[in-house]
Amino acid sequence: MGTSFAHVLEWPAKLHYTGEFYLRLQTSLYAYWGPPSITGFVEPAAVLSVLFLAVLCRAHPVTLRLTVGAAICLLLAFPGVFFWRVAPANGTFFHAARAGMLPPDWDSWRMRWETGHAIRFLLHLIAFALLALSLTSGCVRPLTREKVFNRART
């Protein structure tokens, strides 16, 4: 959620950039956000961990539904929206940088990239809220003082 939120926070400022500056920024600042950098593996790992959590909570229907809902949101964000909106724009900008020419429709590609990340942030936020709700639904039970002392005696 942090990386998609960072993109949303940058959006208002980047709307004022010239095409040349925007292209330079996209191909320099974000060049290391994907594999083999750690940020390229964080999102797939998050999706897998939430799916694993759903398996662990399968005996608790409410928790399972909330966790599966979170997993669906994460899967929509990545790979869904990422490869539908963001990756094509990334490819266009990197190709333009190699060619040394700004695409004539660069502004539409910019909007595609920025809105893609905004959609991803909303999906991440919904997934986070669903996971937080799942903590209160009964699958995860906090240890009470009595449980701790009973475990210590055995």
Protein Blocks (a to p, Z undefined) as FASTA:
>chain_A
ZZmmmmmmmmmmmmmpcfklmmmmmmmmmmmmmcfbfklmmmmmmmmmmmmmmmmmmmmm
klmmmmmmmmmmmmmmpmklmmmmmmmmmmmmmmmmmnopacfklmmmmmmmmmmmmmmm
mmmmmmmmmmmmmmmnomaccddfklmmmmmmZZ
